[in-house]
Amino acid sequence: MDNQIFYIIGAIFFASLGTAITRFLPFFLLKDRVDSPLLKYLQDTMPLLIMTLLVFFTLKDIPWEQTYGIYEISGILCAIFCFLLFKNSVLSIFSGIIFYLLVIRIF
């Protein structure tokens, strides 16, 4: 029983340490390169890249033979429409999720 408690405490500690290191390390390594063109490029392109990867990762396990992905594609289109209409990322994400959940419950 004692070994299990030490294992859990150790796992929590090292997971926290690893998370903290990955969060703070860029600030220490890149503090002298604030005006770097590479950092500016990454700052401009990373959000779009991450959202694109999330969409592809979401669509990879869709049973295309059963529903043809109609529900998922309609949720994505709803999110895109809301973003183009309101220019609000949070609103578009939530509207796409809510629309998708309503569509799969109704149909």
N, C-alpha and C positions, 0 to 999 in steps of 0.2 A: 504494500500500500504506500509506503514512504517513497519508493522509487518512482511510482506512478505520479505522485504529486510533484516531485522534483523534475520529472520529465515534462509535465504539463507547464510548470513555471518556466523551465528552460526553453521550451518551444515558444511560449508567448514572448519571452524576453528576446530571443534571437529573431523571431519574426518582426518584432517591433524595431529592433536594431537595424535589420535589413531594410525595412520600410523607411526608417529615418535616414539611413545612409543614401538610399536612392533619391530621396526628396531633397536633401541638403547638399549633396555632392556637386551638382551643377552650379550652385551658387558659389561654392569655393573654387571650383576649377575655372569658371568663366567670368569671375568678377573683374578681371582686367580687360576683357574683350567685349565690353558692352556695346560698342559701335561696330562690331564685326558684320560685314555683309552676309556672311554665312548664317549668323544668328538671326539677322533680319529676314533672310529668305526662309529659314525654318519657322520663324514666328508667323510669317504670312501663309505658309503652305501646310503646316502640320494640322490645323483643325479640319481642313477639307479632306486631307488624307485619312485622318482618323475616322471621320464620319463615313467616308467611302468604304474603308475597311470594315466598319461595323455593319454597314448595309450588306456587303457581300458575305460577311460571316453569318448574318442573320438568314440570308437566302440560301445558304449552302445545303441545309438539311430539309428543305421543303419537299414534301411528296408531290412533285409536279404532275404525276400521272393521275392523282385523285382530284385535285382542285385546280390544277393548272396555275397555281400561285396567284389566283385572282384576289384572294383576301389580302395577301401580303403586298402585292403590287398596288392594290387600292389604298392601303394604309400609307405606303410610301408616297403615292401621288397626292394623297390628302396632306401629308406633311410638307411636300414640296409646294403645293398650292398655298397653304397657310404661310409658309415662309416668304413666298413671292408677294403675297398680299400684305402681310403685316411686318415683314422684316424682323421677326422675333424668333430666335432659335428655340427658346424654351417652349413657347406657345406652339410652334410647329411640331416639336417632338411629342409633346403631350397630346396634341390634336391627332396626330398620326396614330399614336398608341390607342387612344380612346376610340377612334374610328375603327381601327382594326379589331379591338375587343368587341365593339358593338356588332360589327359585321359577322364575326364568327359565332356570336351568340344568337343572332337573328336568323342567319341562313344555315 
